[in-house]
Amino acid sequence: MSTKKTKTVKTETTEVTPVVEVATVETVTKRRGRPVLEGSARQARLAARAERIAAGFSGGKGRPSNPQSARQMRLAERAAKLAAGIVIKRGAPKKEKVEAAPVEVSA
């Protein structure tokens, strides 16, 4: 626990003014979690993954996407439209109501 020390200082007007000294507490943060061991298999895997990402390859572990697939082509077109500033509306376009002409029934 920190303790506060007080000193009294007399001024010329004979007033007593308390002076408070504040103790500063330095906190040392220790790195939490598992320690990093240079040269370990895990560090080698992480370094290899960082190199692949820096080279422009995907960093994910999943199945790679095929840029010639129909979905990837649709996504590329959509990204191009967004980059051009075209507003893309969600969902299917509205159906226009077609009114039928009144039918006369003859008896």
DABEL-V509427 format. One record per backbone hydrogen bond with DSSP energy under -1.0 kcal/mol. CO is the residue of the C=O (numbers start at 0). NH is the residue of the N-H. If there is no record, write none. Layout:
co->CO nh->NH
co->CO nh->NH
//
This chain:
co->4 nh->20
co->6 nh->18
co->8 nh->16
co->10 nh->13
co->14 nh->10
co->16 nh->8
co->18 nh->6
co->36 nh->39
co->39 nh->43
co->40 nh->44
co->41 nh->45
co->42 nh->46
co->43 nh->47
co->44 nh->48
co->45 nh->49
co->46 nh->50
co->47 nh->51
co->48 nh->52
co->49 nh->53
co->50 nh->54
co->51 nh->56
co->52 nh->55
co->65 nh->68
co->68 nh->72
co->69 nh->73
co->70 nh->74
co->71 nh->75
co->72 nh->76
co->73 nh->77
co->74 nh->78
co->75 nh->79
co->76 nh->80
co->77 nh->81
co->78 nh->82
co->79 nh->83
co->80 nh->85
//
